[in-house]
Amino acid sequence: MEAKNKKCSYEKHKEELANYYCKNCNIYMCNKCFEHHSKLFENHFLIKTDKDNKEIFTGYCNEEGHLEVLEFFCKTHNKLCCSSCICKIKNKKYGKHNDCDICLINDIKEEKKNKLNENIKKF
């Protein structure tokens, strides 16, 4: 899901489209929440979720209902995943990568770094 389609993280405004993302708090905010948040936390790093910010990396899973840290990498789909993504629960919100080639992010990080170094040497 693109950041521009996210909803406000505040429960009372959960139907409002988010226009901002706070990197410090890991929350999406509608205009009402943004006004209050920016006054309370002047030094927080805020990003406007417009068409120029197609994807904001929060470190948390973007799948609906998955409020977990991204810990895994799906080699099959070349995508970061949380534990709910690879869970084998037969539910429409879970298990999208349960039959894929999964590894820990740190493992793939080294693999990708080595591959990049090999390609740099070739050029």
Buried (B, 14 or more C-beta within 10 A) or exposed (E): EEBBEBBBBBEEBEEBBBBBBBBEBEBBBBEBBBEEBBEEEEEEEBBEBEEEEEEBEBEEBBBEEBEBBBBBBBBEBEBBBBBBBBBEEEEEEBBBBEEBEBEEEEEBEEEEEEEEEEEEEEE
